[in-house]
Each structure stands twice: as structure tokens, then as C-alpha cells.
């Protein structure tokens, strides 16, 4: 009997010495697949991907391409956008994009804090990259919606109804953040290089600095209606990309280009007659046919172009579509050809005496050779530009705007939309605008901005009051285009 008692005591003693403390149990109960403290080298990869695929390349791009008539919405929700049938004035239209943008910025804010004063203080490379992405996403947010929650945002459980911050203030934050990023990217970091975790530049700080300067050039030109500074634009351009291999873009073999995926899944976007007519008005422009695919309208019929007449054609999936669609196309966040058009415009606006087409020719050349499935590298660009009959400075400025617009098809419609609104303010009216849109609904229903997301309109009284019935999207410009918010 004593023998069994001794054995039992030994077992109890063994259990007591090996039992789990509360801390140990907490460790056991942790979900290793959902960590709460992720090293920034992994978190920054996720932020790059969401910036490109969820924010730049998704609904914002699809819808703005319709408003600016680079594409036509022939079916489903895109047809509703084409005909302004509840979209874009409904708060639900961009709710997914709204939430994705704020989530991306929140994650980037955590990275910035961690690399500035947290556990990875001194990780200057990741800090600088996060600041560039943060500034880019903030600009994307305010360019689309105008005044938005910012200074009181990103505080879950603390501030439940953040106030709206003025776009003028937000642009100051954008510039300061980009300038800080450039400084940090020039510092020596003791942390390992990002390498393949950097899906955009593979840890090349010099290219990130060029991207930051390019964005500074873009945003400085964006403010040209409010506070023009073309010398500063050109200074930033001189410090940015020198070829298309340096441009700020995302190409991920594991994730198809969003336009390809959207076309493959839905088939809602079609060839815009408005775009075709503009291209067709230019002598020997190879994009007149090169941008579009012919279709068979009926079985056995010959292949023909069938263009959707913007705002007028019936809902159908029986129209021509883009010839540029390809799953391997990059998502452009700032392209080399856009940078060269920025340079050309800044030079032309500095002086009414400027009529040289040299910078325009360089920009068009870059556009014809852009990194997409179809390019037009065999075109004699000098001859093409000479045929545009540019005589005056006004001619030059208008052609820069039009050619830049052409170059944005199809993956850069957000910037085409921003540019159209900026120039609408500068030229004073739609009739004087270099780009003449065709949708007859634009007379009263051109979207001057996008509506706030329903997630916050329904829970934040500050946004609810600003949103009203949503019809403000047709009447109120954003601040940099002459509006008050």
C-alpha cells in the first residue's frame, strides 16, 4: 500500500512542477497565424500590396475611368455609374474603397510609429517607405473625397466620431510627410535591407527617393489653381525618374492586374466612343485602333469595332473592349510618362512664350512605350507631334492635356480624373476645357468628387451632416479645384 501512496505523491509532485502558469497558458492560446505584433518588414509588404491592388487599382479606378470616359460602363453596376443611376451619389458606392484606404493608412501609421519611437526605432528605410505610402494614400483619400477625418481618426475605442479635416491642411501633411521620407531614406539604418519584402523597388532607397520627388512634383502641380509654383515642380521632376524602370508601380505575378481580373470576372467595361473619337481626330494616331478589340456582333458576322456611346447606348455586353487588358500589366501609382507630361506642362505654364514641343515629344514617346501588354514603339513620334499643328502656347498647353489624357488609358484613370478636375478649375468651364466629354448627363451630373463611405456616414454625425442626400458630389468641387471642402 505504501508503494502506491509514494507513486501517487510523485505523480502529484510532477504535475505541480510542470503545470502551466497563466502566462504559459496565454502563450499556448495565442494564434500564431494572427500575430498582434508583426515585424515591419512583413507589414510593409502588405501595405504596398493593399495600396496598389485594393486602393489604386480597384473600384476607384474602375469608376473614375467611366466618369472621365476612358472606359464606358456597359453593364451591371458600371452601367449604373455610366447613367448616374444611384451611383456615385449613394454612400454604398465606394464603401469598400473607403474602408480599405483607412485600413491601409492605419497599418502604415503603426509602422511609422514603430520605426520612429517604438521597438524598431532607427529602422529608417522602412520608416521612409511607410511615409511615402502614407502620403500617397492620404492624397488618394482627399483627392477623391475632399475633407475627410484624419487628425482624430485612427483612434479606435477613443474617438468614435472624428471630425473632418480640411483638404488644405491635409495637403500640408502630404508634403511634410514626403519631405520627411526623403530625409529618412538617406540615413544609415542598422536594420537588414528589405530585399524581396519590398515588392516595388526591392529595397533600393534611391528609387524610393525618386518616387517621393515625383509625387511632390505631381502634388505641387495639383495645386496650380490655388498656388502655382512651376519652378518647384520642375525641381522635383529633375530629382525623379529618368526612365520607366524607375517608375512607382506594382507588378505581382501572384496577383493579376485588377482591370484584367474585373473584366474576366464581370465584363462590365467597354470601349468608349468618346475616347475613340478623340483619338480618331488626331492624324495617324496608332492608338485609334490599337487601344480596342474588334468583336463579332452576331454569329458568323465579320469582326468590327462596336463602341459604347457614353451615357446613351443600351445596357449590353456586346461592345468592343480594351486591347490593353493583360494579367501581367502593372498598377501605376506614378508612371514615367506622367512625370514627363508634368514637366512639359510646368515648362509651358512658366511663360506664354514657350511653344517648343520637345518636352511634349519626350512625354508622348514615353507614353507610346509604356509598360503594358501593347505599346506603339515603332511610331515616329516627332512626325506625329509635328502633325498636331501646335503654333501658340495655348495650343501647346491644350495638347499636353489631351496627350496626357490618352496616355492614362486604362490603368491610370484616377489621375486622369484628378487632372480633368484641376483643369476644369483652371479653364473655368467645361466648354473651354481641352478634353471634351461626351456623356450628355455631365451637363448636370458630372461627379466633382466621390461620396463618403457608408460605414462612417451611418455612424459618424460629422460625415452624415456633410453627406446629406449625396447630391453634393455633383455640385461641390474639392478645395484644390476651387471648392471649400
C-alpha positions in Angstrom: 0.0 0.0 0.0 2.8 2.4 0.9 4.3 1.7 -2.5 1.2 3.1 -4.3 1.0 6.1 -2.0 4.6 7.0 -2.8 3.9 6.7 -6.5 0.8 8.9 -6.3 2.7 11.6 -4.4 5.5 11.5 -7.0 2.9 11.9 -9.8 1.2 14.8 -8.0 4.5 16.5 -7.4 5.4 16.1 -11.0 2.2 17.6 -12.1 2.6 20.6 -9.8 6.1 21.3 -11.0 5.0 21.0 -14.7 1.6 22.7 -14.6 1.1 25.8 -16.8 1.2 29.2 -15.3 -1.3 31.8 -16.6 1.5 33.3 -18.7 2.2 29.9 -20.2 -1.4 29.3 -20.9 -1.6 32.7 -22.7 1.3 31.7 -24.9 -0.5 28.4 -25.7 -3.7 30.2 -26.6 -2.1 32.6 -28.9 -3.0 32.2 -32.6 0.4 32.1 -34.3 -1.4 32.7 -37.7 -2.8 36.0 -36.4 0.1 37.8 -34.6 -0.6 41.1 -32.9 2.9 42.5 -33.3 4.2 41.9 -36.8 7.8 42.9 -37.7 7.6 45.9 -40.0 9.5 44.2 -42.8 6.4 42.0 -43.3 3.8 44.6 -42.5 5.2 47.0 -45.1 4.8 44.3 -47.8 1.1 44.0 -47.0 0.8 47.8 -47.1 2.4 48.0 -50.5 0.0 45.3 -51.9 -3.1 46.9 -50.4 -2.1 50.4 -51.7 -1.8 49.1 -55.2 -4.4 46.4 -55.5 -7.1 47.5 -53.0 -6.8 51.2 -53.3 -5.3 52.4 -56.6 -6.3 49.6 -58.9 -9.8 48.7 -57.8 -13.2 50.5 -57.6 -11.7 54.0 -57.6 -10.0 53.3 -60.9 -13.0 51.5 -62.5 -15.5 54.2 -61.7 -13.3 57.3 -62.4 -12.4 55.7 -65.8 -16.1 55.9 -66.6 -16.6 59.4 -65.4 -13.6 60.6 -67.4 -14.7 58.4 -70.4 -11.5 56.4 -70.8 -13.9 53.5 -70.5 -17.6 53.0 -70.8 -19.8 51.2 -68.3 -21.9 48.9 -70.4 -23.3 46.5 -67.9 -24.3 46.0 -64.2 -23.0 48.4 -61.6 -20.8 50.1 -64.2 -23.8 50.8 -66.4 -25.4 52.4 -63.3 -22.3 54.6 -63.0 -22.5 55.5 -66.7 -26.1 56.5 -66.4 -25.8 58.0 -62.9 -28.4 55.6 -61.7 -27.8 55.8 -57.9 -24.1 55.9 -58.5 -21.9 57.7 -57.4 -24.2 59.6 -55.1 -25.0 56.6 -52.9 -22.8 56.2 -49.8 -22.6 52.5 -50.5 -20.8 53.0 -53.9 -17.3 53.4 -52.6 -17.7 51.9 -49.1 -15.2 49.1 -49.8 -12.6 51.5 -51.1 -13.2 53.9 -48.2 -12.7 51.2 -45.6 -9.6 49.8 -47.5 -8.0 53.2 -47.7 -8.4 53.8 -44.0 -7.2 50.3 -43.0 -4.1 50.7 -45.2 -3.3 54.1 -43.6 -3.9 52.8 -40.1 -1.4 49.9 -40.7 1.1 52.4 -42.2 0.6 54.7 -39.1 1.5 51.7 -36.9 4.7 51.1 -38.9 5.7 54.7 -38.8 5.2 54.9 -35.0 7.1 51.6 -34.5 10.1 52.8 -36.6 10.1 56.3 -35.2 9.8 55.8 -31.4 8.8 52.1 -30.9 10.6 48.8 -30.9 12.2 49.4 -34.3 13.4 52.9 -33.7 16.1 53.7 -36.2 14.7 51.5 -39.0 15.0 54.4 -41.3 14.5 52.6 -44.6 11.1 51.1 -43.6 10.1 54.4 -42.0 10.8 56.3 -45.2 9.0 53.9 -47.4 6.0 53.8 -45.0 5.9 57.6 -45.0 5.8 57.7 -48.8 3.0 55.2 -48.9 1.1 57.0 -46.2 1.4 60.4 -48.0 0.3 58.7 -51.3 -2.7 57.1 -49.6 -3.7 60.3 -47.8 -3.5 62.2 -51.2 -5.6 59.5 -52.8 -8.2 59.8 -50.0 -8.5 63.6 -50.0 -8.3 63.8 -53.8 -11.3 61.5 -54.1 -13.5 62.8 -51.2 -12.2 66.2 -50.2 -12.3 67.0 -46.5 -12.0 63.7 -44.5 -11.4 62.5 -41.0 -7.7 62.5 -40.3 -6.3 64.2 -37.2 -8.9 62.5 -34.9 -9.0 59.2 -37.0 -7.1 56.0 -36.3 -8.1 56.0 -32.6 -10.5 53.1 -32.2 -12.1 53.0 -28.8 -11.0 56.5 -28.0 -12.7 58.9 -30.6 -15.8 57.4 -32.1 -16.9 60.3 -34.3 -13.7 62.0 -35.7 -14.1 65.5 -37.2 -13.4 66.2 -40.8 -10.1 67.9 -41.6 -9.8 70.5 -44.4 -8.1 69.4 -47.6 -5.8 72.4 -47.5 -4.4 71.2 -44.2 -4.2 67.6 -45.4 -2.0 68.7 -48.4 0.4 70.3 -46.0 0.6 67.0 -44.2 1.2 65.2 -47.5 4.1 67.5 -48.4 5.7 67.4 -45.0 5.5 63.6 -44.9 7.1 63.1 -48.3 9.9 65.5 -47.3 10.5 63.6 -44.1 10.6 60.4 -46.0 13.3 61.6 -48.3 15.4 62.6 -45.2 14.9 59.3 -43.5 15.8 57.3 -46.7 19.2 59.0 -46.8 20.0 57.9 -43.2 22.0 54.8 -42.4 19.9 52.1 -40.9 21.2 49.2 -38.7 18.2 47.0 -39.8 18.6 44.5 -42.6 17.7 45.5 -46.1 14.1 44.7 -47.1 15.1 42.9 -50.3 12.2 40.9 -51.7 9.9 42.1 -49.0 9.9 45.4 -50.9 7.7 44.4 -53.9 8.1 47.8 -55.6 11.9 48.6 -55.5 13.5 45.6 -53.8 15.0 47.8 -51.1 16.5 50.4 -53.4 16.4 53.6 -51.4 17.5 55.8 -54.3 14.4 54.7 -56.3 12.1 55.4 -53.4 13.6 58.9 -53.1 12.9 59.4 -56.8 9.3 58.3 -56.3 8.9 60.7 -53.4 10.2 63.6 -55.6 7.9 62.6 -58.4 4.9 62.6 -56.1 6.0 66.0 -54.8 6.0 67.2 -58.5 2.5 65.8 -59.0 1.0 67.3 -55.9 2.7 70.7 -56.5 1.1 70.8 -59.9 -2.2 69.6 -58.4 -2.3 72.9 -56.5 -1.6 75.1 -59.6 -5.1 76.6 -59.5 -4.6 77.6 -55.8 -0.9 78.3 -55.6 1.1 77.7 -58.8 4.8 77.1 -58.4 6.1 75.7 -61.6 9.8 76.2 -60.7 9.3 73.9 -57.7 7.5 71.4 -59.9 10.5 71.3 -62.3 13.0 71.0 -59.4 11.1 67.9 -58.1 10.9 66.4 -61.6 14.7 66.8 -62.0 15.2 64.6 -58.9 12.8 61.9 -60.0 12.6 59.1 -62.7 15.0 59.1 -65.6 13.3 56.1 -67.4 10.4 53.7 -67.0 12.3 51.2 -65.0 12.2 53.6 -62.0 8.5 54.4 -62.0 6.3 53.9 -59.0 4.3 50.8 -59.9 3.3 47.4 -58.7 3.6 44.2 -60.7 3.0 41.0 -58.9 3.0 37.7 -60.7 0.9 36.2 -58.0 -1.9 38.7 -58.3 -3.5 39.5 -61.7 -3.9 43.1 -62.8 -7.2 44.4 -61.4 -8.6 45.5 -64.8 -7.9 42.0 -66.1 -9.5 40.4 -63.1 -12.5 42.7 -63.3 -13.0 42.1 -67.0 -12.5 38.3 -66.5 -15.0 38.2 -63.6 -17.6 40.7 -64.7 -17.2 42.0 -68.2 -18.7 45.4 -67.3 -16.2 47.9 -69.0 -16.2 48.5 -72.7 -14.7 50.7 -75.4 -15.6 54.3 -75.0 -16.8 56.1 -78.2 -15.7 59.4 -76.6 -12.1 58.2 -76.3 -12.2 56.7 -79.8 -13.5 59.9 -81.4 -10.7 62.0 -79.7 -8.0 59.6 -80.9 -9.6 59.5 -84.4 -9.4 63.3 -84.6 -5.6 63.0 -84.5 -3.8 62.3 -87.7 -2.3 58.8 -87.9 -2.6 58.1 -84.2 -1.9 54.3 -83.8 -3.9 54.1 -80.6 -7.2 54.8 -82.6 -7.3 51.1 -83.3 -4.5 49.8 -81.1 -6.4 50.5 -77.9 -9.5 48.4 -78.8 -10.5 44.9 -79.8 -12.9 44.1 -82.6 -15.9 41.8 -81.8 -18.4 39.7 -83.7 -21.8 41.3 -83.0 -23.6 38.2 -84.3 -22.5 34.7 -85.1 -20.8 34.5 -88.5 -20.6 38.3 -88.8 -17.2 39.9 -89.5 -15.1 41.4 -86.8 -15.9 45.1 -86.2 -15.5 47.8 -83.7 -18.6 48.4 -81.6 -18.2 51.4 -79.4 -20.4 52.3 -76.4 -21.8 55.8 -76.9 -21.2 57.3 -73.5 -24.4 57.8 -71.5 -26.6 56.8 -74.4 -26.1 53.2 -75.6 -28.2 50.4 -74.2 -27.0 48.1 -71.4 -25.3 45.2 -73.1 -22.1 43.2 -73.1 -21.9 43.2 -76.8 -19.4 46.0 -77.3 -15.7 46.2 -78.1 -13.4 46.2 -75.1 -9.8 47.2 -74.3 -6.9 45.7 -76.2 -4.5 46.5 -73.4 -6.0 44.2 -70.8 -3.5 41.7 -69.6 -3.0 40.0 -66.2 0.7 41.0 -66.1 0.1 44.7 -66.6 1.5 46.8 -63.7 -0.6 49.1 -61.5 0.8 52.6 -61.9 1.0 54.8 -58.9 3.2 57.3 -60.7 4.4 56.5 -64.2 7.4 57.8 -66.1 5.2 59.2 -68.9 3.0 61.1 -66.3 6.2 62.7 -64.9 7.2 63.9 -68.3 3.8 65.4 -69.0 4.1 67.1 -65.6 7.4 68.6 -66.8 6.0 69.6 -70.2 3.1 71.4 -68.6 5.2 73.2 -65.9 7.5 74.5 -68.6 4.7 75.7 -70.8 2.9 77.4 -68.0 6.0 79.3 -66.8 5.9 81.6 -69.8 3.4 82.4 -72.6 6.4 82.5 -74.9 7.0 78.7 -74.7 6.0 76.9 -77.9 8.7 74.2 -78.1 7.3 70.7 -78.4 10.5 69.0 -77.3 9.2 68.0 -73.8 5.8 67.0 -75.2 7.6 64.8 -77.7 9.5 63.1 -74.9 6.3 62.6 -72.9 4.4 61.1 -75.9 7.4 58.8 -76.7 7.3 57.5 -73.1 3.5 57.0 -73.4 3.9 55.0 -76.6 6.5 52.8 -74.9 4.8 52.4 -71.5 4.9 49.1 -69.6 1.8 47.4 -70.8 0.9 44.5 -73.0 0.5 46.7 -76.1 2.8 49.5 -77.0 3.5 51.7 -80.0 7.2 51.9 -80.0 7.5 51.9 -83.8 5.7 55.2 -84.2 7.6 58.2 -85.4 6.7 60.4 -82.5 8.4 63.5 -83.8 6.4 63.3 -87.0 3.2 62.6 -85.0 3.7 65.7 -82.8 4.6 67.8 -85.8 1.2 66.9 -87.3 -0.6 68.3 -84.2 -0.2 71.8 -85.6 1.0 73.4 -82.4 1.6 77.1 -83.0 0.9 79.0 -79.8 1.5 78.4 -76.1 -2.3 77.9 -75.7 -2.1 75.2 -78.4 0.8 73.5 -76.6 -0.9 73.5 -73.2 -4.1 72.0 -74.7 -2.3 69.3 -76.5 -0.2 68.4 -73.4 -3.5 67.9 -71.5 -5.0 65.8 -74.3 -2.0 63.6 -74.9 -1.6 63.1 -71.1 -5.2 62.0 -71.0 -4.6 59.5 -73.8 -1.6 58.1 -72.0 -3.6 57.3 -68.9 -5.7 54.6 -70.7 -6.5 52.4 -69.0 -4.8 51.7 -65.7 -4.3 55.4 -64.7 -7.9 56.7 -64.7 -7.6 58.1 -61.2 -5.0 60.6 -62.3 -7.0 61.4 -65.5 -9.9 62.2 -63.2 -7.8 64.4 -61.0 -6.3 66.2 -63.9 -9.6 66.8 -65.6 -11.0 68.4 -62.4 -7.9 70.5 -61.9 -8.0 71.8 -65.5 -11.8 72.4 -65.2 -10.9 74.9 -62.4 -8.1 76.5 -64.4 -10.0 76.8 -67.7 -13.2 78.0 -65.9 -15.8 75.9 -67.7 -16.4 72.5 -69.3 -16.8 74.2 -72.7 -13.3 75.7 -72.5 -11.7 72.5 -71.3 -9.1 70.8 -73.5 -10.9 67.5 -73.0 -14.5 67.5 -74.2 -16.5 64.8 -72.6 -19.5 63.3 -74.5 -21.9 62.0 -71.9 -24.9 64.3 -72.0 -25.6 63.7 -68.3 -22.4 65.6 -67.5 -24.3 68.9 -68.0 -25.8 68.4 -64.6 -24.3 65.2 -63.2 -20.5 65.2 -63.7 -19.1 63.8 -60.4 -16.8 66.5 -59.0 -15.9 64.2 -56.1 -16.8 60.8 -54.7 -19.2 60.2 -51.8 -18.0 59.2 -48.3 -18.3 55.5 -47.4 -21.5 54.3 -45.8 -19.6 52.7 -42.8 -18.9 56.2 -41.5 -21.8 58.1 -42.9 -24.1 55.8 -40.9 -22.1 56.1 -37.6 -20.3 59.5 -37.6 -22.6 62.5 -37.4 -19.8 64.7 -38.8 -19.9 62.7 -42.1 -23.6 62.3 -42.0 -24.1 66.0 -42.0 -21.5 66.6 -44.7 -23.0 63.8 -46.9 -26.7 64.9 -46.7 -28.5 63.2 -49.6 -25.3 62.6 -51.5 -26.1 65.0 -54.3 -23.3 67.3 -53.3 -21.0 65.2 -55.4 -22.4 66.9 -58.5 -22.1 70.5 -57.2 -19.2 70.9 -54.8 -15.6 70.9 -56.0 -12.8 69.8 -53.8 -10.6 72.6 -52.4 -7.8 72.4 -54.9 -10.3 72.7 -57.7 -11.9 75.8 -56.3 -14.3 74.4 -53.7 -14.5 74.9 -50.0 -14.1 71.3 -48.9 
